[in-house]
């Protein structure tokens, strides 16, 4: 961080980093980039009481949504070739938001005892506690396969069921102002899931008060697990808004510095509000918000960070399927440019990380052109970059909950493009090292999510 001067300000409503450098204008992709792990779902707000309000929400939830035909047609053409038989079932999931499952990530900086009890009473079980090696430490699973859901939640309610806030509003609202001290709160990433599409009520943003949990697509936590952040490290979240992965990083460890970068001002405000809602005030010296173009870190902060997360702008499959036809056609025109941008961001991240440090690249699209092909392109250009196999670490331990796939032969490659695949080694090992892809499937509706881990050689 010695490359340039900066100052940090925190008000009642924002976390902000103000750079004394001249800022570049926001790149055009920021203007239409959206939360990669949100969709057109509806969740209950804690202030929605029983009666007319809940009836209205139920109707909104059950109302069918029209897909964008140009986007769907593009996906059908590409993904049927790339995914084969898996595309038909993935397509059915993506076109049925009522089937989507949700994860509940607890906030270690707030008191969550009541929330934990409520989740367990409603049939939620713990998916993650720090990482795959300590998965599912729920009291309901003692003595069982650590990745198996407890027996008492094996029977699913109807797809459109959801928790009613009446009768639980006290539990949802209690202790919102409580803030355990940093020293007494052991870093633990805890995420609860339900085997069905059960919606848990969201909590509204309240300035000066911490939320107890974050609702998310549980697959979005996998890149954070792959990053393996440790206490005292310097971490860069290169494309940080809306902030869910930054919050997850702070659940895993207490880094010396977490730089949350977002060039678009509107998304940066969203990011700042997320940080304020979930992070303790004692972290103001550790967590900062940057406004740089992510591609500029190659020059401004080379070799600064121990770990870098690149949750890149992508053709967000869940979101794009539900945009208007005109907007969808415009996005499809821009889609061909995304791999170039993604490769630039990944190269910038590899420059920003120190020798021996780690970069995790992730997207929320099924497209091999934005996933495996981007990683392979950058590996061809960067001899100091070495991919690491995530299959044994994440793919196998969590296969009971997520449908994983590695790169397949001919993934998005053009005939003239060279391949890094060693001639004398097994192709499966190489494909695993390029990254793994989470494909939404019935009963495992998480994803899409691609993740790849790359280490910069010393």
Secondary structure, DSSP 8 states (H G I E B T S, - for coil): -TTS-EEEEE-SS-EEEEESS------GGGGT---TT--S----BTT--TTHHHHHHHHHHHS-----HHHHHHHHHHHHHHHTTHHHHHHHHHT-GGG---EEEE-TTS--HHHHHHHHHTT-EEEEESSGGG----GGGTTS-TTS--GGG-S---TT-B--STTTHHHHHTTTT----TTTS----EEEE-SS--B--B----TT---SEEEE-GGGGHHHHHH---TT-EEEETT-TT-HHHHHHHHH---SEEEEE--SHHHHHHHHHHHHHHS-GGGTTTEEEE---GGGHHHHSTT-EEEEEEE-----HHHHTTS-HHHHHHHHHHHHHHHHHHHHHHHHHHHHEEEEEEEEEEES---TTTTHHHHHHHHHH-TTEEEE--IIIIITTTTTTS-EEE--TTTT--TT------TTS-HHHHHHHH-EEE--BTTB----EEEEEEEE--
